[in-house]
Amino acid sequence: MRITKFNNLYQLTLWPKFFPVNCYIVEEEKHLVLIDAGMPASFSGIVKLIKELNKPLEKIVLTHAHGDHIGSLKHIKRIFPEAQVAISIRDSRLLQGDTSLDEGEPQTPIKGGVPKDLKLTPEIYLKEGDMVSSLEVIETPGHTPGSISLWNNKDQSVIVGDAFQTQGKVAVSGQLVPLFPFPAFGTWNKEQSFNSAKKIQQLSPKLLATGHGKVILNPKEIITKAVSMAEANIFK
């Protein structure tokens, strides 16, 4: 597993050259927050870094409930039982394998790998504006109905799950990148993804951290380009 540090943010990347799957650890003053839980093979690298940092793991925040973001969740929870699992209210249903859609939601099928027998109940249900330590919850649906991003106002960084990808090229969720098409294949609704990308763009982040691909510093120009390309493809 490759580990890259950006101030108090650690990016942990499984299979960086073949199929990069990222999760993140935010080091707070007295505790740690894990963002996403990667694949089952991410487990040992996550645990190793937590123990090296020598601070308690307080929360495990899931940007959404796809299998490549929750793969080692049960195992991490077993090692750190005091860590509270947090997910959006909407995607908590996906975490239980429920792929039904609400009235008023776009009736496009939910895609991607969804848990079938996780048997784990979150302790915290998140909504827009909630704070998880130094991170503010931003609702960014599209990849899944309940996808969230996490905004750090202090350093203007944002962890977006699969709302964008940076592997292959920087693209809005749902836009096909031939060199790495998997986030597009797993996206629920392209229009919702576009709206969420615009929402992230309006934050003007200084750091963009995604579920797949490298962290981008000073991403304003490249986010604008990705949003423009998505708009042209969706509304042409």
C-alpha positions in Angstrom: 0.0 0.0 0.0 1.3 3.4 -0.9 0.9 6.2 1.7 1.1 9.9 0.8 0.9 12.7 3.3 -0.6 16.1 2.8 -0.3 18.1 6.1 -2.6 16.1 8.4 -4.2 14.1 5.6 -2.9 10.6 4.7 -3.9 9.0 1.4 -3.6 5.2 1.5 -3.7 3.7 -2.0 -4.1 0.0 -2.6 -2.9 -1.2 -6.0 -1.7 2.3 -7.1 -0.6 1.2 -10.6 -3.2 -1.3 -11.5 -6.5 -0.3 -9.9 -6.0 2.5 -7.3 -8.4 2.4 -4.4 -8.0 5.2 -1.9 -9.0 5.7 1.7 -7.8 8.5 3.9 -6.8 9.1 7.5 -7.3 12.6 9.0 -5.0 13.1 11.9 -6.7 15.4 14.5 -4.9 16.7 17.6 -6.0 13.8 19.8 -7.6 11.2 17.5 -7.9 9.9 14.0 -10.7 9.8 11.5 -10.7 7.2 8.7 -12.5 8.1 5.5 -13.7 5.0 3.7 -12.4 1.5 4.2 -11.2 0.4 0.8 -11.1 -3.2 -0.3 -10.6 -6.2 2.1 -6.9 -6.1 1.1 -6.7 -2.5 2.4 -7.1 -3.8 6.0 -3.5 -4.4 7.0 -2.2 -1.1 5.6 -4.9 0.9 7.3 -4.3 -0.8 10.7 -0.5 -0.5 10.4 -0.8 3.3 9.8 -3.3 3.8 12.7 -0.9 2.0 15.0 2.1 4.0 13.8 0.2 7.3 14.4 -0.5 6.1 17.9 -3.8 7.9 18.4 -7.2 6.4 18.9 -9.4 5.8 15.8 -12.5 7.8 16.7 -14.7 7.5 13.6 -14.9 5.7 10.3 -16.7 7.9 7.8 -18.1 6.3 4.6 -18.5 8.6 1.5 -20.9 6.0 0.1 -21.7 2.3 0.4 -20.0 0.7 -2.6 -17.9 -2.4 -1.9 -14.6 -0.8 -2.8 -15.2 1.8 -0.1 -16.4 -0.5 2.7 -14.3 -3.7 1.9 -12.4 -3.8 5.2 -15.0 -2.1 7.3 -16.0 -5.1 9.4 -12.4 -6.1 10.1 -11.4 -2.6 11.1 -14.4 -2.4 13.4 -13.4 -5.6 15.0 -9.9 -4.3 15.7 -11.2 -0.9 16.8 -14.6 -1.5 18.3 -14.8 1.9 19.9 -14.6 3.6 16.5 -18.0 4.9 15.4 -19.2 4.2 11.8 -20.8 7.2 10.1 -22.6 7.3 6.8 -25.3 9.5 5.2 -28.9 8.7 6.2 -29.7 7.9 2.6 -26.8 5.5 1.9 -27.2 3.8 5.2 -29.9 1.8 3.3 -27.4 0.8 0.7 -25.2 -0.4 3.5 -27.9 -2.9 4.4 -28.3 -4.0 0.7 -31.5 -2.0 0.0 -31.3 -0.6 -3.5 -34.9 0.7 -3.7 -35.4 4.3 -4.8 -37.5 7.0 -3.0 -40.4 8.8 -4.6 -39.0 12.0 -6.2 -35.6 10.5 -6.8 -34.5 9.9 -10.4 -35.6 6.3 -11.1 -32.3 5.2 -12.7 -31.0 2.0 -11.3 -28.4 2.1 -8.5 -25.2 0.5 -9.8 -22.0 -0.7 -8.4 -21.2 -3.3 -5.8 -23.6 -3.0 -2.8 -23.3 -5.1 0.4 -25.5 -8.1 0.7 -24.8 -9.4 4.1 -22.7 -6.8 6.0 -24.6 -7.1 9.3 -23.2 -3.8 10.6 -25.3 -0.9 11.9 -23.7 2.6 11.8 -23.6 4.6 15.0 -23.9 8.0 13.2 -26.2 9.1 10.4 -25.0 12.1 8.6 -26.7 15.0 6.7 -25.6 18.3 5.1 -23.7 20.6 7.5 -22.9 18.0 10.1 -19.4 18.1 11.5 -17.2 15.1 12.0 -14.2 16.4 13.9 -12.8 19.1 11.6 -14.7 17.9 8.6 -18.0 19.3 7.3 -20.4 17.0 5.6 -21.4 18.1 2.1 -24.2 16.1 0.4 -23.0 15.2 -3.1 -25.4 12.6 -4.6 -25.0 11.1 -8.0 -22.6 8.3 -7.8 -25.0 6.9 -5.3 -28.2 8.6 -3.9 -26.5 9.3 -0.6 -22.9 10.0 -1.5 -21.2 12.7 0.6 -18.0 14.7 0.5 -16.0 16.0 3.5 -14.8 19.6 3.6 -12.1 21.0 5.8 -12.6 24.7 5.9 -9.2 25.3 7.7 -7.1 24.1 4.8 -9.8 24.2 2.1 -9.4 20.5 1.3 -12.2 18.3 0.1 -12.5 14.5 0.1 -15.1 13.6 -2.5 -15.3 9.8 -2.6 -16.3 9.1 -6.2 -17.9 12.5 -7.0 -14.8 13.0 -9.1 -12.1 10.6 -10.3 -8.5 11.5 -10.9 -7.3 8.2 -12.3 -7.0 8.2 -16.1 -8.0 11.9 -16.1 -10.0 14.2 -13.8 -13.6 13.6 -14.5 -17.0 14.0 -12.9 -18.7 10.8 -11.7 -20.6 9.2 -14.6 -18.3 10.5 -17.3 -16.6 7.6 -19.1 -12.8 7.6 -18.9 -11.6 4.8 -21.2 -8.3 4.4 -19.2 -10.3 3.9 -16.0 -14.0 3.4 -16.7 -15.1 1.8 -13.4 -16.4 4.9 -11.5 -18.6 5.7 -14.5 -19.9 2.1 -14.7 -20.9 2.4 -11.0 -22.6 5.8 -11.2 -26.3 6.0 -10.4 -27.3 9.3 -12.0 -25.2 11.6 -14.3 -27.3 14.7 -13.8 -27.2 14.5 -10.0 -23.4 13.9 -10.3 -23.1 17.0 -12.4 -25.0 19.1 -9.9 -22.8 17.8 -7.1 -19.6 18.5 -9.1 -20.8 22.1 -9.5 -21.3 22.2 -5.7 -17.8 21.1 -5.1 -16.5 23.5 -7.7 -18.1 26.4 -5.9 -16.1 25.6 -2.8 -12.9 26.4 -4.7 -10.9 23.8 -2.9 -7.1 23.9 -2.6 -6.9 20.1 -2.4 -9.0 17.5 -4.1 -8.9 13.9 -2.8 -10.8 11.2 -4.6 -11.6 7.6 -4.3 -9.6 6.6 -7.3 -6.4 8.4 -8.4 -3.9 10.9 -7.1 -4.6 13.9 -4.8 -4.7 17.1 -6.8 -3.3 20.3 -5.3 -4.7 23.7 -6.5 -7.4 21.9 -8.6 -9.5 24.9 -9.5 -8.7 24.9 -13.2 -8.9 21.1 -13.7 -12.2 20.9 -11.8 -13.6 23.7 -14.1 -12.5 21.7 -17.1 -14.0 18.5 -15.9 -17.3 20.2 -15.0 -17.5 21.8 -18.4 -16.8 18.5 -20.2 -19.6 16.8 -18.1 -22.0 19.6 -18.9 -21.3 19.3 -22.7 -21.7 15.5 -22.6 -24.9 15.4 -20.5 -26.8 18.4 -22.0 -25.6 18.3 -25.6 
